[in-house]
């Protein structure tokens, strides 16, 4: 299986969506995909009839795709932002370890 980093994924999506889509267009797709995650969870948890076409894994991948694409087209370094945000949350909620520390272990 091919592995990739978040930075590589962002670069790929920046290239893919270069000059072809707006952030608000990507956001609309993100919201649509979040709805599809909700449908998949409803199926898994028995609140809705199971459909052969629904895959929680694929819907979550779509959510990540569009969230990362929004960051990519807006030149946001998600790797750095995630590390910074996690550091602040770890301090605020007094977590034993933050993401940077976890990665160093």
Biotite code that builds the C-alpha atoms (Angstrom):
import biotite.structure as struc

atoms = struc.array([
    struc.Atom([0.000, 0.000, 0.000], chain_id="A", res_id=1, res_name="UNK", atom_name="CA", element="C"),
    struc.Atom([1.265, 3.464, -0.857], chain_id="A", res_id=2, res_name="UNK", atom_name="CA", element="C"),
    struc.Atom([1.805, 5.796, 2.080], chain_id="A", res_id=3, res_name="UNK", atom_name="CA", element="C"),
    struc.Atom([1.765, 9.566, 1.875], chain_id="A", res_id=4, res_name="UNK", atom_name="CA", element="C"),
    struc.Atom([2.069, 12.544, 4.167], chain_id="A", res_id=5, res_name="UNK", atom_name="CA", element="C"),
    struc.Atom([-0.493, 15.224, 4.812], chain_id="A", res_id=6, res_name="UNK", atom_name="CA", element="C"),
    struc.Atom([1.807, 17.720, 3.058], chain_id="A", res_id=7, res_name="UNK", atom_name="CA", element="C"),
    struc.Atom([1.955, 15.511, -0.045], chain_id="A", res_id=8, res_name="UNK", atom_name="CA", element="C"),
    struc.Atom([-1.841, 15.204, -0.034], chain_id="A", res_id=9, res_name="UNK", atom_name="CA", element="C"),
    struc.Atom([-2.162, 18.986, 0.228], chain_id="A", res_id=10, res_name="UNK", atom_name="CA", element="C"),
    struc.Atom([0.260, 19.513, -2.654], chain_id="A", res_id=11, res_name="UNK", atom_name="CA", element="C"),
    struc.Atom([-1.663, 17.015, -4.786], chain_id="A", res_id=12, res_name="UNK", atom_name="CA", element="C"),
    struc.Atom([-4.984, 18.716, -4.065], chain_id="A", res_id=13, res_name="UNK", atom_name="CA", element="C"),
    struc.Atom([-3.533, 22.196, -4.611], chain_id="A", res_id=14, res_name="UNK", atom_name="CA", element="C"),
    struc.Atom([-2.417, 21.037, -8.043], chain_id="A", res_id=15, res_name="UNK", atom_name="CA", element="C"),
    struc.Atom([-5.715, 19.270, -8.734], chain_id="A", res_id=16, res_name="UNK", atom_name="CA", element="C"),
    struc.Atom([-7.873, 22.271, -7.861], chain_id="A", res_id=17, res_name="UNK", atom_name="CA", element="C"),
    struc.Atom([-5.512, 24.988, -9.088], chain_id="A", res_id=18, res_name="UNK", atom_name="CA", element="C"),
    struc.Atom([-7.678, 27.780, -10.544], chain_id="A", res_id=19, res_name="UNK", atom_name="CA", element="C"),
    struc.Atom([-10.631, 25.446, -11.034], chain_id="A", res_id=20, res_name="UNK", atom_name="CA", element="C"),
    struc.Atom([-12.728, 25.732, -7.888], chain_id="A", res_id=21, res_name="UNK", atom_name="CA", element="C"),
    struc.Atom([-13.535, 28.151, -5.098], chain_id="A", res_id=22, res_name="UNK", atom_name="CA", element="C"),
    struc.Atom([-13.184, 27.588, -1.384], chain_id="A", res_id=23, res_name="UNK", atom_name="CA", element="C"),
    struc.Atom([-16.934, 27.959, -1.004], chain_id="A", res_id=24, res_name="UNK", atom_name="CA", element="C"),
    struc.Atom([-17.494, 25.327, -3.708], chain_id="A", res_id=25, res_name="UNK", atom_name="CA", element="C"),
    struc.Atom([-15.197, 22.937, -1.856], chain_id="A", res_id=26, res_name="UNK", atom_name="CA", element="C"),
    struc.Atom([-16.981, 23.754, 1.385], chain_id="A", res_id=27, res_name="UNK", atom_name="CA", element="C"),
    struc.Atom([-20.342, 22.854, -0.151], chain_id="A", res_id=28, res_name="UNK", atom_name="CA", element="C"),
    struc.Atom([-18.888, 19.479, -1.167], chain_id="A", res_id=29, res_name="UNK", atom_name="CA", element="C"),
    struc.Atom([-17.500, 19.042, 2.363], chain_id="A", res_id=30, res_name="UNK", atom_name="CA", element="C"),
    struc.Atom([-20.937, 19.650, 3.884], chain_id="A", res_id=31, res_name="UNK", atom_name="CA", element="C"),
    struc.Atom([-22.473, 17.173, 1.422], chain_id="A", res_id=32, res_name="UNK", atom_name="CA", element="C"),
    struc.Atom([-19.924, 14.542, 2.393], chain_id="A", res_id=33, res_name="UNK", atom_name="CA", element="C"),
    struc.Atom([-20.505, 15.144, 6.110], chain_id="A", res_id=34, res_name="UNK", atom_name="CA", element="C"),
    struc.Atom([-24.176, 14.395, 5.449], chain_id="A", res_id=35, res_name="UNK", atom_name="CA", element="C"),
    struc.Atom([-23.139, 11.147, 3.786], chain_id="A", res_id=36, res_name="UNK", atom_name="CA", element="C"),
    struc.Atom([-21.067, 10.244, 6.869], chain_id="A", res_id=37, res_name="UNK", atom_name="CA", element="C"),
    struc.Atom([-24.203, 10.817, 8.954], chain_id="A", res_id=38, res_name="UNK", atom_name="CA", element="C"),
    struc.Atom([-26.156, 8.486, 6.653], chain_id="A", res_id=39, res_name="UNK", atom_name="CA", element="C"),
    struc.Atom([-23.479, 5.799, 6.939], chain_id="A", res_id=40, res_name="UNK", atom_name="CA", element="C"),
    struc.Atom([-23.471, 6.082, 10.732], chain_id="A", res_id=41, res_name="UNK", atom_name="CA", element="C"),
    struc.Atom([-27.278, 5.863, 10.781], chain_id="A", res_id=42, res_name="UNK", atom_name="CA", element="C"),
    struc.Atom([-27.037, 2.647, 8.781], chain_id="A", res_id=43, res_name="UNK", atom_name="CA", element="C"),
    struc.Atom([-24.315, 1.202, 11.013], chain_id="A", res_id=44, res_name="UNK", atom_name="CA", element="C"),
    struc.Atom([-26.248, 2.064, 14.174], chain_id="A", res_id=45, res_name="UNK", atom_name="CA", element="C"),
    struc.Atom([-29.536, 0.660, 12.843], chain_id="A", res_id=46, res_name="UNK", atom_name="CA", element="C"),
    struc.Atom([-31.481, 3.888, 12.440], chain_id="A", res_id=47, res_name="UNK", atom_name="CA", element="C"),
    struc.Atom([-31.674, 3.493, 8.677], chain_id="A", res_id=48, res_name="UNK", atom_name="CA", element="C"),
    struc.Atom([-31.887, 0.609, 6.227], chain_id="A", res_id=49, res_name="UNK", atom_name="CA", element="C"),
    struc.Atom([-28.482, -0.559, 5.043], chain_id="A", res_id=50, res_name="UNK", atom_name="CA", element="C"),
    struc.Atom([-27.500, 0.402, 1.503], chain_id="A", res_id=51, res_name="UNK", atom_name="CA", element="C"),
    struc.Atom([-24.853, -1.505, -0.435], chain_id="A", res_id=52, res_name="UNK", atom_name="CA", element="C"),
    struc.Atom([-23.606, 1.821, -1.798], chain_id="A", res_id=53, res_name="UNK", atom_name="CA", element="C"),
    struc.Atom([-22.732, 3.403, 1.558], chain_id="A", res_id=54, res_name="UNK", atom_name="CA", element="C"),
    struc.Atom([-19.224, 3.037, 2.978], chain_id="A", res_id=55, res_name="UNK", atom_name="CA", element="C"),
    struc.Atom([-18.243, 4.887, 6.136], chain_id="A", res_id=56, res_name="UNK", atom_name="CA", element="C"),
    struc.Atom([-14.572, 4.570, 5.167], chain_id="A", res_id=57, res_name="UNK", atom_name="CA", element="C"),
    struc.Atom([-15.127, 6.142, 1.738], chain_id="A", res_id=58, res_name="UNK", atom_name="CA", element="C"),
    struc.Atom([-17.326, 8.897, 3.125], chain_id="A", res_id=59, res_name="UNK", atom_name="CA", element="C"),
    struc.Atom([-14.712, 9.776, 5.757], chain_id="A", res_id=60, res_name="UNK", atom_name="CA", element="C"),
    struc.Atom([-12.062, 9.805, 3.031], chain_id="A", res_id=61, res_name="UNK", atom_name="CA", element="C"),
    struc.Atom([-14.243, 12.251, 1.076], chain_id="A", res_id=62, res_name="UNK", atom_name="CA", element="C"),
    struc.Atom([-14.577, 14.499, 4.153], chain_id="A", res_id=63, res_name="UNK", atom_name="CA", element="C"),
    struc.Atom([-10.800, 14.556, 4.559], chain_id="A", res_id=64, res_name="UNK", atom_name="CA", element="C"),
    struc.Atom([-10.352, 15.181, 0.831], chain_id="A", res_id=65, res_name="UNK", atom_name="CA", element="C"),
    struc.Atom([-12.474, 18.315, 0.844], chain_id="A", res_id=66, res_name="UNK", atom_name="CA", element="C"),
    struc.Atom([-11.228, 19.633, 4.210], chain_id="A", res_id=67, res_name="UNK", atom_name="CA", element="C"),
    struc.Atom([-7.620, 19.281, 3.063], chain_id="A", res_id=68, res_name="UNK", atom_name="CA", element="C"),
    struc.Atom([-8.483, 20.754, -0.346], chain_id="A", res_id=69, res_name="UNK", atom_name="CA", element="C"),
    struc.Atom([-9.881, 23.889, 1.310], chain_id="A", res_id=70, res_name="UNK", atom_name="CA", element="C"),
    struc.Atom([-6.634, 24.273, 3.229], chain_id="A", res_id=71, res_name="UNK", atom_name="CA", element="C"),
    struc.Atom([-4.586, 23.596, 0.096], chain_id="A", res_id=72, res_name="UNK", atom_name="CA", element="C"),
    struc.Atom([-6.244, 26.231, -2.082], chain_id="A", res_id=73, res_name="UNK", atom_name="CA", element="C"),
    struc.Atom([-5.894, 28.753, 0.757], chain_id="A", res_id=74, res_name="UNK", atom_name="CA", element="C"),
    struc.Atom([-2.178, 28.054, 1.311], chain_id="A", res_id=75, res_name="UNK", atom_name="CA", element="C"),
    struc.Atom([-2.702, 26.771, 4.860], chain_id="A", res_id=76, res_name="UNK", atom_name="CA", element="C"),
    struc.Atom([0.000, 24.435, 6.154], chain_id="A", res_id=77, res_name="UNK", atom_name="CA", element="C"),
    struc.Atom([-2.241, 21.885, 7.832], chain_id="A", res_id=78, res_name="UNK", atom_name="CA", element="C"),
    struc.Atom([0.637, 19.903, 9.302], chain_id="A", res_id=79, res_name="UNK", atom_name="CA", element="C"),
    struc.Atom([1.940, 22.907, 11.213], chain_id="A", res_id=80, res_name="UNK", atom_name="CA", element="C"),
    struc.Atom([-1.561, 24.103, 12.088], chain_id="A", res_id=81, res_name="UNK", atom_name="CA", element="C"),
    struc.Atom([-2.559, 20.698, 13.470], chain_id="A", res_id=82, res_name="UNK", atom_name="CA", element="C"),
    struc.Atom([0.588, 20.539, 15.607], chain_id="A", res_id=83, res_name="UNK", atom_name="CA", element="C"),
    struc.Atom([0.017, 24.063, 16.947], chain_id="A", res_id=84, res_name="UNK", atom_name="CA", element="C"),
    struc.Atom([-3.690, 23.494, 17.608], chain_id="A", res_id=85, res_name="UNK", atom_name="CA", element="C"),
    struc.Atom([-3.015, 20.181, 19.345], chain_id="A", res_id=86, res_name="UNK", atom_name="CA", element="C"),
    struc.Atom([-0.350, 21.804, 21.534], chain_id="A", res_id=87, res_name="UNK", atom_name="CA", element="C"),
    struc.Atom([-2.843, 24.442, 22.677], chain_id="A", res_id=88, res_name="UNK", atom_name="CA", element="C"),
    struc.Atom([-5.576, 21.853, 23.288], chain_id="A", res_id=89, res_name="UNK", atom_name="CA", element="C"),
    struc.Atom([-3.157, 19.629, 25.213], chain_id="A", res_id=90, res_name="UNK", atom_name="CA", element="C"),
    struc.Atom([-2.259, 22.497, 27.495], chain_id="A", res_id=91, res_name="UNK", atom_name="CA", element="C"),
    struc.Atom([-5.875, 23.617, 27.910], chain_id="A", res_id=92, res_name="UNK", atom_name="CA", element="C"),
    struc.Atom([-7.182, 20.142, 28.719], chain_id="A", res_id=93, res_name="UNK", atom_name="CA", element="C"),
    struc.Atom([-4.017, 18.981, 30.519], chain_id="A", res_id=94, res_name="UNK", atom_name="CA", element="C"),
    struc.Atom([-3.402, 15.962, 28.317], chain_id="A", res_id=95, res_name="UNK", atom_name="CA", element="C"),
    struc.Atom([-0.539, 13.688, 29.290], chain_id="A", res_id=96, res_name="UNK", atom_name="CA", element="C"),
    struc.Atom([1.084, 13.988, 25.859], chain_id="A", res_id=97, res_name="UNK", atom_name="CA", element="C"),
    struc.Atom([0.575, 16.198, 22.831], chain_id="A", res_id=98, res_name="UNK", atom_name="CA", element="C"),
    struc.Atom([0.889, 15.158, 19.190], chain_id="A", res_id=99, res_name="UNK", atom_name="CA", element="C"),
    struc.Atom([4.472, 16.388, 18.826], chain_id="A", res_id=100, res_name="UNK", atom_name="CA", element="C"),
    struc.Atom([5.523, 14.397, 21.888], chain_id="A", res_id=101, res_name="UNK", atom_name="CA", element="C"),
    struc.Atom([3.602, 11.341, 20.669], chain_id="A", res_id=102, res_name="UNK", atom_name="CA", element="C"),
    struc.Atom([5.410, 11.482, 17.319], chain_id="A", res_id=103, res_name="UNK", atom_name="CA", element="C"),
    struc.Atom([8.787, 11.671, 19.057], chain_id="A", res_id=104, res_name="UNK", atom_name="CA", element="C"),
    struc.Atom([8.111, 8.539, 21.151], chain_id="A", res_id=105, res_name="UNK", atom_name="CA", element="C"),
])
